[in-house]
Amino acid sequence: MKRSVRPVFSILIFVLFAVTLSFRILLRRTLFASIELPHNVIMPHPEIAPVFNSTLLKYAAIDIGEAKAKQEIEQLLEGNFASRGRYRTFATWRRFNNHDPKATSSRGIPVMLRSPEFYRYWLDFRRLLHLWARNRRYYPDIMNELVELVKKPIEKQKGTSSNSNSRRYASCAVVGNSGILLQKEYGKLIDSNEIVIRLNNARTAKFEKNVGAKTDLSFVNSNIVHLCARRQGCFCHPYGPEVPIAMYICQPAHFLDYTLCNSSHKSPLIVTDPRFDLLCTRIVKYYSLRRFAAETGKSLDEWGSAHDGSMFHYSSGLQAVMLAAGICDRVHVFGFGKSSSAKHHYHTNQKAELKLHDYGAEYDLYHDLVHNPKAIPFISDKFKFPPVTIHY
């Protein structure tokens, strides 16, 4: 009886498989052993896409004051300034109006006379306001366009080459106004940056060792320019007439102030793009909603009543930091934060924060800017945040 060859054949196949596997393992170990990495090199971990709360995103995208703002803009474009009491007090408007006691209508009512200069400014005002309102929409790629919108006009005024205008600034210091600045002497460190951005015309005189002396861009809200418009020549230059000003619009009526002041400014007076404004609004509202839900456990529908939703707004500092993130390769932040032992503002006696802003939510955003920028919502995947350092 012939012996079967199947068991012998199976054993040979198994031995061949084992030898092949051992050889492949030995080859791989030998190959990787020949590649030595420096001790200071850390192999990157694969990036994990952030997961955003869809409910928070939905609520953050709702503009509670949109209908009111549209109505206000329509009234302004129609020239209806008298519809709201605060517009009657506009010094800039009264500049072009005067009552002539001898001039009356057929009914005997005094006639308001307007100077020829008024109509030129009026046409510019309507054009700018209409363009701003038309562009006010969500556009996540706006962060990639800030160099074109802000840096280029500034550098063009300085007469720098067009090649350098397209690159970001090497480093930027955003100097807030918190009283904690008086606890450190950051002046020299602040001034060592390529550009220094200051907020709302906070003065530097007598505080140089704490806040520095250099200013390359003044970032203000339109309430500041409204106050400046009351002055002779629309003076709004605490850092010198050559320092450019970037401003965001708090009230649409402030475009009249901008129209007047822009004509007298030697340096650029730049209105932030409304798409950038809306992006900042959505981001801060997302963090505010998240904080509200975590701290109160209430429905997100109640957030509006707790934060006066139609009036809710980010701070000037928040938008200045976001602007720096779009035009700088590295951002240093000073004077943001609070302390029980420090004044609210280093240069004033203001003791309390404005309830208009949710500073807690903004601090949460700053934390993510430093440690986890991918966790910031509504930002285009095409934009990469630069390194951000907060100096306390």
Buried (B, 14 or more C-beta within 10 A) or exposed (E): EEEEEEEEEEEEEEEEEEEEEEEEEEEEEEEEEEEEEEEEEEEEEEEEEEEBBEEBBEBBBEBBBEEEBBEBBEBBBEEEBEEEEEBEEBEBBEBBEEEEEEEEEEEEEEEEEEEEEBEEBBEBBBEBBBEBBEEBEEBBEBBBBBBEBBBBBBBEEEEEEEEEBEEBBEBBBBBBBBBBBBBBEBBEBBBEBBBBBBBBBBBBEEBBEBBBBBBBBBBBBBBBBBBBBBEEEBEBBBBEEEBBBBBBBBBBBBBBBBBBBBEBBEBBBBBBBBBBBBBBBBBBBBBBBBBBBEEEEEEBEEBBEEBEBEEBBBBBBBBBBBBBBBBBEBBBBBBBBBEEEBBBBBBEEEEEEEEEBBBEBBBBBBEBBBEEBEBBBBBEEEBEBBBBEBBE
